[in-house]
Amino acid sequence: MLVVGELINSSRKIIRENLEGRNEQYFREIAKRQMDAGAHYVDINCSEMADKEKDFVKWLVGTLQEISAPLCIDSPDPAVLEIGLSLLNNGMPMINSITAERSRFKAVLPLVKRYKAKIIALCIDDKGMPVTAGDRLLVARFLVNNLVKEGISIDDIYIDPLVKALSTGDTAGTEVLESIRLIKTEFPEVHVISAISNISFGLPNRKMLNRIFLVQALTVGMDAFIIDPLDERLKGHFIAAKALVGQDRFCKDYIAAHRKGLFNSLAK
């Protein structure tokens, strides 16, 4: 199981404000807290900073890489991805993301090879975002087969079936769950990842939906998660679900969490 901490994203007002203020202490603290809470990677996304995105990515990489988990460079702009990747020296990097869109695939693939990075591959192609689970599988098949053909290890590929907001349609959740099942059935060695919180966008009590959806996704085969690792209730659900699906040998993580008191308030 792999966890990517999602909190350093410029779509959040507090992140934009602290980027503008070049608040090193704030970002070092939030990166370390995510790492201490179990994040294997810390995602950094400055895409909302307009023409300053490149400068802020440079600054963040320099600020964080010596004190945080390895970084996941997240940008729609391949030039920004390369800037961030070229500065990294802390562990194996992760790229967020490549797609099956011809121009995007062609632009990002050389970066995956050059920097020997793990790659998040979004199920989207030149036709747009797939609607059904079957459509997602077709795009995932293209991505996996072509990445492997280009020499990328299947263990470094993280397919993102793209979680749509439940507020946009009643089947948004079930389509993703079926997509996970289909992808893992055809490609059992590939990883499946998503930003879990997308499911709750536009709805009240978002954290409740996020926690339940994480358990559902894990149960059908998702093995990597872009989440807020500081949400203790979500973390509790995650640890308990891992034990229940046989991903926690002898329930060691579950027992350790119990001994640390994680479940004290959650069980009430």
N, C-alpha and C positions, 0 to 999 in steps of 0.2 A: 504494500500500500504506500502510495506517495501522496504527500500533501504539499500544495503550493499555497503560500499565504497571499491573500488577495488585497490586503489593506492599503498598499502604496499604489493607489490608482487615482490619477488626476481627475477622474469623473466625480470624486468626492471633494466637497468644498474645503474641508479641513486640510486635505493634501495640497490642493492648489494654493491655499494661503501660506502653508509652510514651505512650499517650493519657492513661491515669490519672495519669501523672507529668508531663503537659504538657511533654514533652521537645521543645522547638522545634528544637534542633540535630539531633536524630535524624531528624525528619521532613523538615527542609530537606535534609539530606544524602541521604536515601533518594529523595526526589523528584528532586534534581539528578542523582544517579547514574543513575536511570532515563532522565531526559532526555538525559544525555550518552551513554547506550547506545542511543539511537535512538527513545525513546518520543515520540510526537507529543502524547499526552494522558497525564495522570497521574490514575488513578482513585482516588477517596477514598470509602471505605465505612465508616461507623461504626454499622451497624445492629445489631451485637452489644452495643452499649453501653446497651441498654434505654432507660430514660427520660432518659438523658443524651445521646442521639444528637444532638438539635438543638444542644446546647451545644458538643459536640465538632466538629460540622460547621462551626459558626461559627468556632471556634478554628482548625481546620485550614485553612479557606479564607483566613483572615487571615494565617496563618503561611506558607502556601505560594505564594500566587498571584503574588507579586512575584519569586520566584526559580525557578519551575518552568515547565514547559510548561503550556498551558491545561489546566484541570481538567475531569474527568468526574465529575459528582455522581451518586452511586450509592446509592439507598435505595428500599426498598419503600413508604416513606411520602411521598406527594406534598407534604405540608407541609414535610418535611425538604428535599426537592428544591428547593422554592421558597426556603427560607432560604439554602441554598448558592448558588443562582443569583443571588439578589438582591444578593449581596456580591461577585460576580465582576467584575473589570475587566481581565482579562488574556486577550485573544483570544476566539474563538468558543467558547462552552461546549458541553459534551456532556452529555446526560441518559441515565442508565442506571436505569430504562427505562420504556417504555410497553408495553402488551400489547393483545390483542384482547378482553380481558375488559371488559365494558361500563363498569363503574364506574371501572376503572383508565384506560381510554382517555379517558373523559370528564374525569377529574381531571388527567391529565398533558398532554393536548393543548393547553390554554390556556398552559401553561408553555413548551412548545416554541415557540408563536407569540410569546409576550410577550418571551422572552429570545433569540429567533432562534437556537435551539440545534440542533446535530446531535442525532439521536435514535436510540438503540438500541431496536429493536422486537422483543420476544421472541415467538416462535411459541407462544403459549399463549392460550387463550380460555376462555370460561365452562365448556367441557366438560373443561378440564384440559390437561395436556401431551400433545401429539400423539405417536402411537406410530410411524407410518409416514412415509416421505418424502412420500407423497401427501397425508397429513393436514397435514403441515407446510406444504406448498405452499398448501393452502386457506387456512390462517391467514395466511400471508405475503401472499397475494393480497388478503385483507381489509385487512391493515395498509397495504400499499403504496397500494392504490386509495383508501382513505379518508384517509390522510395527504396524498396528492397532491391529492385533492378539497378538502381543507381549506387548501390553499395551501403545503404544505411541499414544498420542492424535493426531487426524487428523489435528488439528489446528497448530501443531508443525512440520508438514511434508511439505517440500518444494520440489516438483518434478522439476528436471531440465531436460528438453527434449533434451538437448545438441545441442547448436547452432554450426553448421559447417560453415566454411568460404564459402561465396558466390563464391569465386574464385575457389572452388573445383567443383562446379556444379551449373547450373542455378536454380535448384529447392531447394537449401539449405534453402532459406528463407521461401518458401511456405510450405515445409514439416514441419518446426518448427511451423509455424502459424497454420497449420491444427492439429498438435500434441497438441498444447495448447487448441484448441477448443474441441478436442476429450476428453482430460483429464479432463477439467473443466465440460464437459457435464456429464461424468460418475461419477466424484468425485467433485461435486460443492464446498465442504467444504475444499478440499485440496488446498494448495498454489502452484503456478507455478513460478519458478524463473529461470533466466539464466544470464550468462555473455554476455550482449548485444554486446560488442565490438568484440566478436568472429566472427560475421557476416562479418566484413570488413577486416579481416586479409588478407594481401597480395595485397590489392587494394589501389589506391590513394584516397585522400580526405576521409579518414576513418570516420572522425567525422560526415560528412554528412550522410553516410549510417547508422551509429549508431543511430543518432537522429531519422531518419525516421523509422528505424526498431523498435525502442522503442515504437513509437506511434502505429505502426501496431500491435505489440505484446500486448500492453495494451488494444487495441481495441478488440482483440479476447479473452481476459481473463487473461493475465499474470498480477499478482498482487504483484510481488516481483522482484527486479532488482539488479544485481551486476553491478555497473556502476561507472563512474568518476563523483561524485557529484559536482566537481568544474568546470565542463563544463557548463557555464551559458546558452549557447544556448540549450544544451540538457535538462537542468533543465527547461527552458522556454517551450520547447516542451512537457515535462512531465506534467507540471502544466496545460497547456492548454488542453492536451489530457484527463487528469483526469476530468476536467470540462465537456468536450464534451461527455464523456461516463457516466456521472452521478455519478462520484466518488468524487465530491467536492460540498458539500451541500451549496446551495445558492451562489456558486462560490466564497466562502470566500477566499480560497487559491489563486485563480486567481486574485481577486481584491487586496488582500494583496501584491501579487507579483507586480502587476501594480503600486501600491502606492509606493513600494520600488524602482521603476524604472527599474525592471528587463527587461521589454519588450521594453524599449525606443530604444535600438539599434537593437533589434531583429525584430521589426516591419518595419524597413526601407527597 
